[in-house]
Each structure stands twice: as C-alpha cells, then as structure tokens.
Amino acid sequence: MVPRSSLLIRILAGGYITYLGGKLLISSIKEQPENYILYVAAGIVFIIIGLIWLVRSGTKLVKKEYEDDSVMGQLNKDEDEDGQTETEEAAGEEATEEAAVEEKAAVSEETDEIKKENE
C-alpha cells in the first residue's frame, strides 16, 4: 500500500505535468514554430500522463486506499500491534495454566492410586 504523503506528491506532480502540457500545447498552437506538430504531440502526452497520475492518485486518496504515515496513524498502528501481542501472550498464559491444572490433577490421581495400593 502506498503512503498518504506519496499520494499527495503524485497528485501535485500530476497537476503540474498537466499544467505544463497545457501551456506547451497552447503556446505551440499560438506561435506555430517549425515543428509545432511535435510540440502539440508532446503537450498532449504531458496532459494525458498528468491526468492519469492526478486521477489515479486522487481516487486512491478519496477511497482511503493508502497507508497512514502521519504521526497519529503510526501511534495507532503501534497500539494495535501491542494489543495483538498482549492478546497472544494472554492466550499463551491461559494454555500454560490449563496444562498446569491438568498436570496437578494427574499427579493427584496417581497419589490417590498409590495410597490405595499401600493400604
């Protein structure tokens, strides 16, 4: 997943590339230099690439398809990871306690059997 700051930079870059392509297209049509067809084509390509970056990054930002790289996002992520670790540790402790109880029961049964045999 892409960080949110990266999406914002892509949106700005896409807008700027679109702007440059538009300026190149307009100036080449107005002035019509020797190879103005190449300039028009380059302007159109810039506009298309800029719009693709702008639209794709904008939709990801709107749909919240990004990794939250803000300070609060990192803190929330760390808290979630700590919560999962604590849950896993608690489950491990419960399993250990259950095993200890079962072992005590088995030892108790064995001692009862030994007492019966000795009597």
Secondary structure as GFF3:
##gff-version 3
##sequence-region A 1 119
A	DSSP	alpha_helix	4	31	.	.	.	ID=ss1
A	DSSP	alpha_helix	36	62	.	.	.	ID=ss2
A	DSSP	alpha_helix	71	118	.	.	.	ID=ss3
###
